[in-house]
Amino acid sequence: MVRTEITIETHEVTVIRHSGRQTTGFCHACQSFVSAYLPDEIAGALRWNDTDLQVMLETGKIHFIKTAEGVAPFICGDSIGKSKI
Ligand SMILES: [Zn+2]
């Protein structure tokens, strides 16, 4: 089983766990392969609403990426780790 943990620095520490299935994609902003997460996963873990998510994407604080599976949009896990609200 593949398990990935990302520790996110916000007003509290949130850990997203992926069990069994890991998604990886190339983020052009980071210029590297990163863990990719569904917007719903991110929003749920950080308790963001749709507006929060939209603002973070529009301001470039978090990155949209496409995965090898071609399913979009995913969100760059590295950018989440660097972002704070
Ligand atoms: Zn990125």
PDB file of the backbone (N, CA, C, O) and the ligand in Angstrom, with CONECT records:
HET     ZN  A 101       1
ATOM      1  N   MET A   1       0.844  -1.199   0.000  1.00  0.00           N
ATOM      2  CA  MET A   1       0.000   0.000   0.000  1.00  0.00           C
ATOM      3  C   MET A   1       0.882   1.252   0.000  1.00  0.00           C
ATOM      4  O   MET A   1       1.848   1.356   0.755  1.00  0.00           O
ATOM      5  N   VAL A   2       0.527   2.173  -0.849  1.00  0.00           N
ATOM      6  CA  VAL A   2       1.256   3.435  -0.899  1.00  0.00           C
ATOM      7  C   VAL A   2       0.531   4.439  -0.025  1.00  0.00           C
ATOM      8  O   VAL A   2      -0.676   4.638  -0.163  1.00  0.00           O
ATOM      9  N   ARG A   3       1.273   5.071   0.876  1.00  0.00           N
ATOM     10  CA  ARG A   3       0.649   6.078   1.720  1.00  0.00           C
ATOM     11  C   ARG A   3       1.494   7.339   1.703  1.00  0.00           C
ATOM     12  O   ARG A   3       2.700   7.306   1.947  1.00  0.00           O
ATOM     13  N   THR A   4       0.843   8.432   1.415  1.00  0.00           N
ATOM     14  CA  THR A   4       1.539   9.708   1.338  1.00  0.00           C
ATOM     15  C   THR A   4       0.957  10.643   2.372  1.00  0.00           C
ATOM     16  O   THR A   4      -0.258  10.739   2.542  1.00  0.00           O
ATOM     17  N   GLU A   5       1.846  11.328   3.057  1.00  0.00           N
ATOM     18  CA  GLU A   5       1.362  12.305   4.021  1.00  0.00           C
ATOM     19  C   GLU A   5       1.930  13.662   3.677  1.00  0.00           C
ATOM     20  O   GLU A   5       3.127  13.804   3.428  1.00  0.00           O
ATOM     21  N   ILE A   6       1.076  14.644   3.664  1.00  0.00           N
ATOM     22  CA  ILE A   6       1.527  16.014   3.454  1.00  0.00           C
ATOM     23  C   ILE A   6       1.123  16.820   4.672  1.00  0.00           C
ATOM     24  O   ILE A   6      -0.045  16.845   5.063  1.00  0.00           O
ATOM     25  N   THR A   7       2.086  17.466   5.254  1.00  0.00           N
ATOM     26  CA  THR A   7       1.781  18.324   6.387  1.00  0.00           C
ATOM     27  C   THR A   7       1.600  19.750   5.870  1.00  0.00           C
ATOM     28  O   THR A   7       2.464  20.287   5.179  1.00  0.00           O
ATOM     29  N   ILE A   8       0.497  20.332   6.206  1.00  0.00           N
ATOM     30  CA  ILE A   8       0.150  21.655   5.701  1.00  0.00           C
ATOM     31  C   ILE A   8       0.148  22.658   6.844  1.00  0.00           C
ATOM     32  O   ILE A   8      -0.473  22.444   7.886  1.00  0.00           O
ATOM     33  N   GLU A   9       0.856  23.753   6.622  1.00  0.00           N
ATOM     34  CA  GLU A   9       0.921  24.780   7.651  1.00  0.00           C
ATOM     35  C   GLU A   9      -0.176  25.805   7.422  1.00  0.00           C
ATOM     36  O   GLU A   9      -0.098  26.614   6.498  1.00  0.00           O
ATOM     37  N   THR A  10      -1.172  25.768   8.247  1.00  0.00           N
ATOM     38  CA  THR A  10      -2.181  26.818   8.244  1.00  0.00           C
ATOM     39  C   THR A  10      -2.325  27.235   9.694  1.00  0.00           C
ATOM     40  O   THR A  10      -1.355  27.172  10.450  1.00  0.00           O
ATOM     41  N   HIS A  11      -3.496  27.653  10.094  1.00  0.00           N
ATOM     42  CA  HIS A  11      -3.689  27.985  11.488  1.00  0.00           C
ATOM     43  C   HIS A  11      -3.627  26.737  12.351  1.00  0.00           C
ATOM     44  O   HIS A  11      -3.450  26.816  13.567  1.00  0.00           O
ATOM     45  N   GLU A  12      -3.772  25.603  11.720  1.00  0.00           N
ATOM     46  CA  GLU A  12      -3.605  24.345  12.414  1.00  0.00           C
ATOM     47  C   GLU A  12      -2.931  23.388  11.445  1.00  0.00           C
ATOM     48  O   GLU A  12      -2.877  23.645  10.243  1.00  0.00           O
ATOM     49  N   VAL A  13      -2.429  22.308  11.959  1.00  0.00           N
ATOM     50  CA  VAL A  13      -1.751  21.357  11.092  1.00  0.00           C
ATOM     51  C   VAL A  13      -2.761  20.351  10.560  1.00  0.00           C
ATOM     52  O   VAL A  13      -3.515  19.735  11.314  1.00  0.00           O
ATOM     53  N   THR A  14      -2.756  20.204   9.263  1.00  0.00           N
ATOM     54  CA  THR A  14      -3.664  19.260   8.634  1.00  0.00           C
ATOM     55  C   THR A  14      -2.847  18.250   7.845  1.00  0.00           C
ATOM     56  O   THR A  14      -1.897  18.612   7.150  1.00  0.00           O
ATOM     57  N   VAL A  15      -3.211  17.026   7.954  1.00  0.00           N
ATOM     58  CA  VAL A  15      -2.505  15.987   7.226  1.00  0.00           C
ATOM     59  C   VAL A  15      -3.481  15.299   6.278  1.00  0.00           C
ATOM     60  O   VAL A  15      -4.553  14.836   6.667  1.00  0.00           O
ATOM     61  N   ILE A  16      -3.062  15.256   5.030  1.00  0.00           N
ATOM     62  CA  ILE A  16      -3.875  14.534   4.046  1.00  0.00           C
ATOM     63  C   ILE A  16      -3.240  13.168   3.835  1.00  0.00           C
ATOM     64  O   ILE A  16      -2.047  13.064   3.548  1.00  0.00           O
ATOM     65  N   ARG A  17      -4.018  12.159   3.974  1.00  0.00           N
ATOM     66  CA  ARG A  17      -3.495  10.813   3.759  1.00  0.00           C
ATOM     67  C   ARG A  17      -4.110  10.193   2.511  1.00  0.00           C
ATOM     68  O   ARG A  17      -5.322  10.220   2.298  1.00  0.00           O
ATOM     69  N   HIS A  18      -3.253   9.655   1.729  1.00  0.00           N
ATOM     70  CA  HIS A  18      -3.719   8.896   0.575  1.00  0.00           C
ATOM     71  C   HIS A  18      -3.422   7.440   0.832  1.00  0.00           C
ATOM     72  O   HIS A  18      -2.285   7.084   1.144  1.00  0.00           O
ATOM     73  N   SER A  19      -4.389   6.620   0.712  1.00  0.00           N
ATOM     74  CA  SER A  19      -4.166   5.196   0.920  1.00  0.00           C
ATOM     75  C   SER A  19      -4.420   4.434  -0.369  1.00  0.00           C
ATOM     76  O   SER A  19      -5.489   4.531  -0.972  1.00  0.00           O
ATOM     77  N   GLY A  20      -3.424   3.685  -0.770  1.00  0.00           N
ATOM     78  CA  GLY A  20      -3.641   2.777  -1.886  1.00  0.00           C
ATOM     79  C   GLY A  20      -3.435   3.380  -3.253  1.00  0.00           C
ATOM     80  O   GLY A  20      -2.945   2.708  -4.161  1.00  0.00           O
ATOM     81  N   ARG A  21      -3.798   4.627  -3.412  1.00  0.00           N
ATOM     82  CA  ARG A  21      -3.743   5.216  -4.747  1.00  0.00           C
ATOM     83  C   ARG A  21      -3.086   6.588  -4.667  1.00  0.00           C
ATOM     84  O   ARG A  21      -3.591   7.495  -4.006  1.00  0.00           O
ATOM     85  N   GLN A  22      -1.976   6.722  -5.338  1.00  0.00           N
ATOM     86  CA  GLN A  22      -1.303   8.004  -5.361  1.00  0.00           C
ATOM     87  C   GLN A  22      -1.332   8.561  -6.768  1.00  0.00           C
ATOM     88  O   GLN A  22      -1.100   7.841  -7.740  1.00  0.00           O
ATOM     89  N   THR A  23      -1.615   9.827  -6.869  1.00  0.00           N
ATOM     90  CA  THR A  23      -1.645  10.477  -8.167  1.00  0.00           C
ATOM     91  C   THR A  23      -0.470  11.437  -8.266  1.00  0.00           C
ATOM     92  O   THR A  23      -0.227  12.249  -7.373  1.00  0.00           O
ATOM     93  N   THR A  24       0.241  11.325  -9.356  1.00  0.00           N
ATOM     94  CA  THR A  24       1.388  12.191  -9.570  1.00  0.00           C
ATOM     95  C   THR A  24       1.234  12.908 -10.898  1.00  0.00           C
ATOM     96  O   THR A  24       0.754  12.334 -11.875  1.00  0.00           O
ATOM     97  N   GLY A  25       1.647  14.174 -10.924  1.00  0.00           N
ATOM     98  CA  GLY A  25       1.566  14.926 -12.164  1.00  0.00           C
ATOM     99  C   GLY A  25       2.726  15.900 -12.265  1.00  0.00           C
ATOM    100  O   GLY A  25       3.422  16.169 -11.286  1.00  0.00           O
ATOM    101  N   PHE A  26       2.920  16.423 -13.471  1.00  0.00           N
ATOM    102  CA  PHE A  26       3.997  17.402 -13.657  1.00  0.00           C
ATOM    103  C   PHE A  26       3.433  18.798 -13.485  1.00  0.00           C
ATOM    104  O   PHE A  26       2.508  19.197 -14.192  1.00  0.00           O
ATOM    105  N   CYS A  27       4.000  19.542 -12.537  1.00  0.00           N
ATOM    106  CA  CYS A  27       3.566  20.912 -12.315  1.00  0.00           C
ATOM    107  C   CYS A  27       4.521  21.845 -13.044  1.00  0.00           C
ATOM    108  O   CYS A  27       5.720  21.862 -12.767  1.00  0.00           O
ATOM    109  N   HIS A  28       3.980  22.624 -13.981  1.00  0.00           N
ATOM    110  CA  HIS A  28       4.833  23.533 -14.748  1.00  0.00           C
ATOM    111  C   HIS A  28       5.330  24.691 -13.891  1.00  0.00           C
ATOM    112  O   HIS A  28       6.413  25.225 -14.131  1.00  0.00           O
ATOM    113  N   ALA A  29       4.553  25.072 -12.909  1.00  0.00           N
ATOM    114  CA  ALA A  29       4.975  26.161 -12.027  1.00  0.00           C
ATOM    115  C   ALA A  29       6.167  25.737 -11.175  1.00  0.00           C
ATOM    116  O   ALA A  29       7.091  26.519 -10.954  1.00  0.00           O
ATOM    117  N   CYS A  30       6.138  24.489 -10.696  1.00  0.00           N
ATOM    118  CA  CYS A  30       7.228  23.972  -9.871  1.00  0.00           C
ATOM    119  C   CYS A  30       8.343  23.363 -10.718  1.00  0.00           C
ATOM    120  O   CYS A  30       9.457  23.153 -10.238  1.00  0.00           O
ATOM    121  N   GLN A  31       8.028  23.082 -11.982  1.00  0.00           N
ATOM    122  CA  GLN A  31       8.985  22.420 -12.872  1.00  0.00           C
ATOM    123  C   GLN A  31       9.453  21.085 -12.307  1.00  0.00           C
ATOM    124  O   GLN A  31      10.631  20.736 -12.388  1.00  0.00           O
ATOM    125  N   SER A  32       8.509  20.348 -11.737  1.00  0.00           N
ATOM    126  CA  SER A  32       8.862  19.037 -11.209  1.00  0.00           C
ATOM    127  C   SER A  32       7.611  18.175 -11.080  1.00  0.00           C
ATOM    128  O   SER A  32       6.482  18.659 -11.168  1.00  0.00           O
ATOM    129  N   PHE A  33       7.846  16.891 -10.872  1.00  0.00           N
ATOM    130  CA  PHE A  33       6.743  15.989 -10.628  1.00  0.00           C
ATOM    131  C   PHE A  33       6.328  16.094  -9.170  1.00  0.00           C
ATOM    132  O   PHE A  33       7.160  16.068  -8.263  1.00  0.00           O
ATOM    133  N   VAL A  34       5.036  16.212  -8.970  1.00  0.00           N
ATOM    134  CA  VAL A  34       4.522  16.438  -7.614  1.00  0.00           C
ATOM    135  C   VAL A  34       3.330  15.525  -7.374  1.00  0.00           C
ATOM    136  O   VAL A  34       2.739  14.990  -8.312  1.00  0.00           O
ATOM    137  N   SER A  35       2.991  15.360  -6.121  1.00  0.00           N
ATOM    138  CA  SER A  35       1.749  14.669  -5.788  1.00  0.00           C
ATOM    139  C   SER A  35       0.575  15.549  -6.177  1.00  0.00           C
ATOM    140  O   SER A  35       0.598  16.762  -5.969  1.00  0.00           O
ATOM    141  N   ALA A  36      -0.444  14.932  -6.740  1.00  0.00           N
ATOM    142  CA  ALA A  36      -1.596  15.695  -7.207  1.00  0.00           C
ATOM    143  C   ALA A  36      -2.831  15.325  -6.400  1.00  0.00           C
ATOM    144  O   ALA A  36      -3.044  14.162  -6.056  1.00  0.00           O
ATOM    145  N   TYR A  37      -3.630  16.325  -6.108  1.00  0.00           N
ATOM    146  CA  TYR A  37      -4.813  16.099  -5.296  1.00  0.00           C
ATOM    147  C   TYR A  37      -6.041  16.699  -5.965  1.00  0.00           C
ATOM    148  O   TYR A  37      -5.961  17.707  -6.667  1.00  0.00           O
ATOM    149  N   LEU A  38      -7.145  16.073  -5.738  1.00  0.00           N
ATOM    150  CA  LEU A  38      -8.403  16.620  -6.239  1.00  0.00           C
ATOM    151  C   LEU A  38      -8.763  17.864  -5.440  1.00  0.00           C
ATOM    152  O   LEU A  38      -8.524  17.922  -4.234  1.00  0.00           O
ATOM    153  N   PRO A  39      -9.340  18.862  -6.114  1.00  0.00           N
ATOM    154  CA  PRO A  39      -9.762  20.074  -5.403  1.00  0.00           C
ATOM    155  C   PRO A  39     -10.645  19.777  -4.196  1.00  0.00           C
ATOM    156  O   PRO A  39     -10.528  20.433  -3.160  1.00  0.00           O
ATOM    157  N   ASP A  40     -11.519  18.801  -4.326  1.00  0.00           N
ATOM    158  CA  ASP A  40     -12.414  18.456  -3.216  1.00  0.00           C
ATOM    159  C   ASP A  40     -11.644  17.933  -2.000  1.00  0.00           C
ATOM    160  O   ASP A  40     -12.013  18.194  -0.855  1.00  0.00           O
ATOM    161  N   GLU A  41     -10.569  17.190  -2.273  1.00  0.00           N
ATOM    162  CA  GLU A  41      -9.745  16.667  -1.178  1.00  0.00           C
ATOM    163  C   GLU A  41      -9.080  17.810  -0.427  1.00  0.00           C
ATOM    164  O   GLU A  41      -9.066  17.845   0.804  1.00  0.00           O
ATOM    165  N   ILE A  42      -8.532  18.739  -1.193  1.00  0.00           N
ATOM    166  CA  ILE A  42      -7.841  19.891  -0.598  1.00  0.00           C
ATOM    167  C   ILE A  42      -8.827  20.746   0.184  1.00  0.00           C
ATOM    168  O   ILE A  42      -8.583  21.106   1.335  1.00  0.00           O
ATOM    169  N   ALA A  43      -9.926  21.059  -0.449  1.00  0.00           N
ATOM    170  CA  ALA A  43     -10.922  21.924   0.187  1.00  0.00           C
ATOM    171  C   ALA A  43     -11.457  21.282   1.464  1.00  0.00           C
ATOM    172  O   ALA A  43     -11.668  21.957   2.471  1.00  0.00           O
ATOM    173  N   GLY A  44     -11.672  19.984   1.408  1.00  0.00           N
ATOM    174  CA  GLY A  44     -12.198  19.282   2.567  1.00  0.00           C
ATOM    175  C   GLY A  44     -11.209  19.259   3.716  1.00  0.00           C
ATOM    176  O   GLY A  44     -11.579  19.472   4.871  1.00  0.00           O
ATOM    177  N   ALA A  45      -9.940  18.998   3.392  1.00  0.00           N
ATOM    178  CA  ALA A  45      -8.912  18.882   4.425  1.00  0.00           C
ATOM    179  C   ALA A  45      -8.626  20.223   5.084  1.00  0.00           C
ATOM    180  O   ALA A  45      -8.375  20.293   6.287  1.00  0.00           O
ATOM    181  N   LEU A  46      -8.666  21.292   4.282  1.00  0.00           N
ATOM    182  CA  LEU A  46      -8.328  22.617   4.801  1.00  0.00           C
ATOM    183  C   LEU A  46      -9.561  23.428   5.184  1.00  0.00           C
ATOM    184  O   LEU A  46      -9.456  24.558   5.661  1.00  0.00           O
ATOM    185  N   ARG A  47     -10.719  22.838   4.968  1.00  0.00           N
ATOM    186  CA  ARG A  47     -11.986  23.512   5.235  1.00  0.00           C
ATOM    187  C   ARG A  47     -12.110  24.799   4.428  1.00  0.00           C
ATOM    188  O   ARG A  47     -12.594  25.818   4.921  1.00  0.00           O
ATOM    189  N   TRP A  48     -11.659  24.729   3.172  1.00  0.00           N
ATOM    190  CA  TRP A  48     -11.843  25.851   2.270  1.00  0.00           C
ATOM    191  C   TRP A  48     -13.194  25.698   1.603  1.00  0.00           C
ATOM    192  O   TRP A  48     -13.648  24.581   1.354  1.00  0.00           O
ATOM    193  N   ASN A  49     -13.835  26.814   1.313  1.00  0.00           N
ATOM    194  CA  ASN A  49     -15.021  26.741   0.481  1.00  0.00           C
ATOM    195  C   ASN A  49     -14.602  26.989  -0.974  1.00  0.00           C
ATOM    196  O   ASN A  49     -13.422  27.196  -1.257  1.00  0.00           O
ATOM    197  N   ASP A  50     -15.558  26.967  -1.877  1.00  0.00           N
ATOM    198  CA  ASP A  50     -15.249  27.123  -3.298  1.00  0.00           C
ATOM    199  C   ASP A  50     -14.573  28.454  -3.585  1.00  0.00           C
ATOM    200  O   ASP A  50     -13.692  28.538  -4.440  1.00  0.00           O
ATOM    201  N   THR A  51     -14.986  29.487  -2.871  1.00  0.00           N
ATOM    202  CA  THR A  51     -14.394  30.814  -3.084  1.00  0.00           C
ATOM    203  C   THR A  51     -12.938  30.837  -2.653  1.00  0.00           C
ATOM    204  O   THR A  51     -12.088  31.368  -3.367  1.00  0.00           O
ATOM    205  N   ASP A  52     -12.645  30.267  -1.495  1.00  0.00           N
ATOM    206  CA  ASP A  52     -11.254  30.186  -1.025  1.00  0.00           C
ATOM    207  C   ASP A  52     -10.382  29.511  -2.076  1.00  0.00           C
ATOM    208  O   ASP A  52      -9.308  29.996  -2.432  1.00  0.00           O
ATOM    209  N   LEU A  53     -10.874  28.383  -2.557  1.00  0.00           N
ATOM    210  CA  LEU A  53     -10.126  27.601  -3.532  1.00  0.00           C
ATOM    211  C   LEU A  53      -9.883  28.412  -4.800  1.00  0.00           C
ATOM    212  O   LEU A  53      -8.777  28.422  -5.341  1.00  0.00           O
ATOM    213  N   GLN A  54     -10.922  29.087  -5.264  1.00  0.00           N
ATOM    214  CA  GLN A  54     -10.835  29.893  -6.481  1.00  0.00           C
ATOM    215  C   GLN A  54      -9.804  31.013  -6.330  1.00  0.00           C
ATOM    216  O   GLN A  54      -9.005  31.262  -7.232  1.00  0.00           O
ATOM    217  N   VAL A  55      -9.836  31.679  -5.181  1.00  0.00           N
ATOM    218  CA  VAL A  55      -8.905  32.786  -4.924  1.00  0.00           C
ATOM    219  C   VAL A  55      -7.461  32.282  -4.915  1.00  0.00           C
ATOM    220  O   VAL A  55      -6.568  32.901  -5.493  1.00  0.00           O
ATOM    221  N   MET A  56      -7.254  31.157  -4.253  1.00  0.00           N
ATOM    222  CA  MET A  56      -5.900  30.606  -4.172  1.00  0.00           C
ATOM    223  C   MET A  56      -5.379  30.229  -5.560  1.00  0.00           C
ATOM    224  O   MET A  56      -4.197  30.408  -5.856  1.00  0.00           O
ATOM    225  N   LEU A  57      -6.258  29.713  -6.399  1.00  0.00           N
ATOM    226  CA  LEU A  57      -5.845  29.348  -7.754  1.00  0.00           C
ATOM    227  C   LEU A  57      -5.593  30.588  -8.598  1.00  0.00           C
ATOM    228  O   LEU A  57      -4.611  30.653  -9.338  1.00  0.00           O
ATOM    229  N   GLU A  58      -6.485  31.578  -8.487  1.00  0.00           N
ATOM    230  CA  GLU A  58      -6.363  32.782  -9.311  1.00  0.00           C
ATOM    231  C   GLU A  58      -5.138  33.602  -8.941  1.00  0.00           C
ATOM    232  O   GLU A  58      -4.537  34.253  -9.796  1.00  0.00           O
ATOM    233  N   THR A  59      -4.770  33.570  -7.676  1.00  0.00           N
ATOM    234  CA  THR A  59      -3.607  34.334  -7.244  1.00  0.00           C
ATOM    235  C   THR A  59      -2.315  33.544  -7.413  1.00  0.00           C
ATOM    236  O   THR A  59      -1.229  34.043  -7.120  1.00  0.00           O
ATOM    237  N   GLY A  60      -2.443  32.317  -7.885  1.00  0.00           N
ATOM    238  CA  GLY A  60      -1.256  31.511  -8.156  1.00  0.00           C
ATOM    239  C   GLY A  60      -0.611  30.918  -6.920  1.00  0.00           C
ATOM    240  O   GLY A  60       0.510  30.412  -6.981  1.00  0.00           O
ATOM    241  N   LYS A  61      -1.308  30.978  -5.802  1.00  0.00           N
ATOM    242  CA  LYS A  61      -0.726  30.429  -4.575  1.00  0.00           C
ATOM    243  C   LYS A  61      -0.765  28.905  -4.585  1.00  0.00           C
ATOM    244  O   LYS A  61       0.068  28.242  -3.967  1.00  0.00           O
ATOM    245  N   ILE A  62      -1.741  28.370  -5.291  1.00  0.00           N
ATOM    246  CA  ILE A  62      -1.718  26.933  -5.527  1.00  0.00           C
ATOM    247  C   ILE A  62      -1.813  26.710  -7.030  1.00  0.00           C
ATOM    248  O   ILE A  62      -2.345  27.546  -7.761  1.00  0.00           O
ATOM    249  N   HIS A  63      -1.302  25.596  -7.473  1.00  0.00           N
ATOM    250  CA  HIS A  63      -1.148  25.351  -8.905  1.00  0.00           C
ATOM    251  C   HIS A  63      -2.110  24.281  -9.415  1.00  0.00           C
ATOM    252  O   HIS A  63      -2.342  23.261  -8.766  1.00  0.00           O
ATOM    253  N   PHE A  64      -2.652  24.543 -10.584  1.00  0.00           N
ATOM    254  CA  PHE A  64      -3.375  23.517 -11.318  1.00  0.00           C
ATOM    255  C   PHE A  64      -2.369  22.661 -12.066  1.00  0.00           C
ATOM    256  O   PHE A  64      -1.406  23.184 -12.627  1.00  0.00           O
ATOM    257  N   ILE A  65      -2.574  21.374 -12.082  1.00  0.00           N
ATOM    258  CA  ILE A  65      -1.722  20.524 -12.907  1.00  0.00           C
ATOM    259  C   ILE A  65      -2.563  19.484 -13.624  1.00  0.00           C
ATOM    260  O   ILE A  65      -3.676  19.155 -13.213  1.00  0.00           O
ATOM    261  N   LYS A  66      -1.998  18.979 -14.705  1.00  0.00           N
ATOM    262  CA  LYS A  66      -2.613  17.860 -15.394  1.00  0.00           C
ATOM    263  C   LYS A  66      -1.816  16.623 -15.073  1.00  0.00           C
ATOM    264  O   LYS A  66      -0.588  16.667 -14.995  1.00  0.00           O
ATOM    265  N   THR A  67      -2.503  15.528 -14.888  1.00  0.00           N
ATOM    266  CA  THR A  67      -1.814  14.287 -14.544  1.00  0.00           C
ATOM    267  C   THR A  67      -1.592  13.450 -15.789  1.00  0.00           C
ATOM    268  O   THR A  67      -2.127  13.730 -16.862  1.00  0.00           O
ATOM    269  N   ALA A  68      -0.800  12.434 -15.616  1.00  0.00           N
ATOM    270  CA  ALA A  68      -0.537  11.515 -16.718  1.00  0.00           C
ATOM    271  C   ALA A  68      -1.823  10.847 -17.191  1.00  0.00           C
ATOM    272  O   ALA A  68      -1.941  10.437 -18.345  1.00  0.00           O
ATOM    273  N   GLU A  69      -2.773  10.748 -16.283  1.00  0.00           N
ATOM    274  CA  GLU A  69      -4.042  10.123 -16.636  1.00  0.00           C
ATOM    275  C   GLU A  69      -4.896  11.049 -17.497  1.00  0.00           C
ATOM    276  O   GLU A  69      -5.895  10.625 -18.078  1.00  0.00           O
ATOM    277  N   GLY A  70      -4.496  12.312 -17.573  1.00  0.00           N
ATOM    278  CA  GLY A  70      -5.221  13.268 -18.388  1.00  0.00           C
ATOM    279  C   GLY A  70      -6.495  13.775 -17.759  1.00  0.00           C
ATOM    280  O   GLY A  70      -7.304  14.439 -18.408  1.00  0.00           O
ATOM    281  N   VAL A  71      -6.669  13.459 -16.496  1.00  0.00           N
ATOM    282  CA  VAL A  71      -7.853  13.926 -15.805  1.00  0.00           C
ATOM    283  C   VAL A  71      -7.540  15.260 -15.133  1.00  0.00           C
ATOM    284  O   VAL A  71      -6.585  15.364 -14.364  1.00  0.00           O
ATOM    285  N   ALA A  72      -8.329  16.257 -15.419  1.00  0.00           N
ATOM    286  CA  ALA A  72      -8.059  17.586 -14.864  1.00  0.00           C
ATOM    287  C   ALA A  72      -9.322  18.121 -14.198  1.00  0.00           C
ATOM    288  O   ALA A  72     -10.405  17.645 -14.536  1.00  0.00           O
ATOM    289  N   PRO A  73      -9.258  19.038 -13.312  1.00  0.00           N
ATOM    290  CA  PRO A  73      -7.994  19.551 -12.776  1.00  0.00           C
ATOM    291  C   PRO A  73      -7.589  18.848 -11.497  1.00  0.00           C
ATOM    292  O   PRO A  73      -8.425  18.412 -10.706  1.00  0.00           O
ATOM    293  N   PHE A  74      -6.288  18.751 -11.320  1.00  0.00           N
ATOM    294  CA  PHE A  74      -5.732  18.360 -10.041  1.00  0.00           C
ATOM    295  C   PHE A  74      -4.990  19.558  -9.475  1.00  0.00           C
ATOM    296  O   PHE A  74      -4.760  20.544 -10.175  1.00  0.00           O
ATOM    297  N   ILE A  75      -4.621  19.469  -8.220  1.00  0.00           N
ATOM    298  CA  ILE A  75      -3.906  20.563  -7.587  1.00  0.00           C
ATOM    299  C   ILE A  75      -2.552  20.067  -7.114  1.00  0.00           C
ATOM    300  O   ILE A  75      -2.427  18.978  -6.553  1.00  0.00           O
ATOM    301  N   CYS A  76      -1.546  20.888  -7.353  1.00  0.00           N
ATOM    302  CA  CYS A  76      -0.153  20.576  -7.013  1.00  0.00           C
ATOM    303  C   CYS A  76       0.027  20.485  -5.501  1.00  0.00           C
ATOM    304  O   CYS A  76      -0.231  21.449  -4.779  1.00  0.00           O
ATOM    305  N   GLY A  77       0.469  19.325  -5.028  1.00  0.00           N
ATOM    306  CA  GLY A  77       0.664  19.130  -3.598  1.00  0.00           C
ATOM    307  C   GLY A  77       1.767  20.007  -3.029  1.00  0.00           C
ATOM    308  O   GLY A  77       1.687  20.441  -1.880  1.00  0.00           O
ATOM    309  N   ASP A  78       2.804  20.273  -3.833  1.00  0.00           N
ATOM    310  CA  ASP A  78       3.894  21.125  -3.367  1.00  0.00           C
ATOM    311  C   ASP A  78       3.414  22.545  -3.112  1.00  0.00           C
ATOM    312  O   ASP A  78       3.832  23.182  -2.146  1.00  0.00           O
ATOM    313  N   SER A  79       2.536  23.042  -3.977  1.00  0.00           N
ATOM    314  CA  SER A  79       2.069  24.420  -3.807  1.00  0.00           C
ATOM    315  C   SER A  79       1.197  24.536  -2.563  1.00  0.00           C
ATOM    316  O   SER A  79       1.178  25.581  -1.914  1.00  0.00           O
ATOM    317  N   ILE A  80       0.483  23.479  -2.231  1.00  0.00           N
ATOM    318  CA  ILE A  80      -0.348  23.486  -1.029  1.00  0.00           C
ATOM    319  C   ILE A  80       0.522  23.633   0.206  1.00  0.00           C
ATOM    320  O   ILE A  80       0.193  24.381   1.126  1.00  0.00           O
ATOM    321  N   GLY A  81       1.644  22.908   0.218  1.00  0.00           N
ATOM    322  CA  GLY A  81       2.537  22.955   1.360  1.00  0.00           C
ATOM    323  C   GLY A  81       3.124  24.338   1.616  1.00  0.00           C
ATOM    324  O   GLY A  81       3.488  24.667   2.745  1.00  0.00           O
ATOM    325  N   LYS A  82       3.213  25.154   0.547  1.00  0.00           N
ATOM    326  CA  LYS A  82       3.815  26.482   0.672  1.00  0.00           C
ATOM    327  C   LYS A  82       2.771  27.558   0.916  1.00  0.00           C
ATOM    328  O   LYS A  82       3.111  28.706   1.200  1.00  0.00           O
ATOM    329  N   SER A  83       1.499  27.187   0.805  1.00  0.00           N
ATOM    330  CA  SER A  83       0.443  28.199   0.867  1.00  0.00           C
ATOM    331  C   SER A  83      -0.137  28.348   2.266  1.00  0.00           C
ATOM    332  O   SER A  83      -0.269  27.384   3.021  1.00  0.00           O
ATOM    333  N   LYS A  84      -0.472  29.572   2.575  1.00  0.00           N
ATOM    334  CA  LYS A  84      -1.166  29.848   3.826  1.00  0.00           C
ATOM    335  C   LYS A  84      -2.313  30.798   3.542  1.00  0.00           C
ATOM    336  O   LYS A  84      -2.234  31.660   2.667  1.00  0.00           O
ATOM    337  N   ILE A  85      -3.363  30.622   4.291  1.00  0.00           N
ATOM    338  CA  ILE A  85      -4.474  31.565   4.168  1.00  0.00           C
ATOM    339  C   ILE A  85      -4.280  32.657   5.197  1.00  0.00           C
ATOM    340  O   ILE A  85      -5.096  33.574   5.286  1.00  0.00           O
TER     341      ILE A  85
HETATM  342 ZN    ZN A 101       3.333  23.355  -8.329  1.00  0.00          ZN2+
END
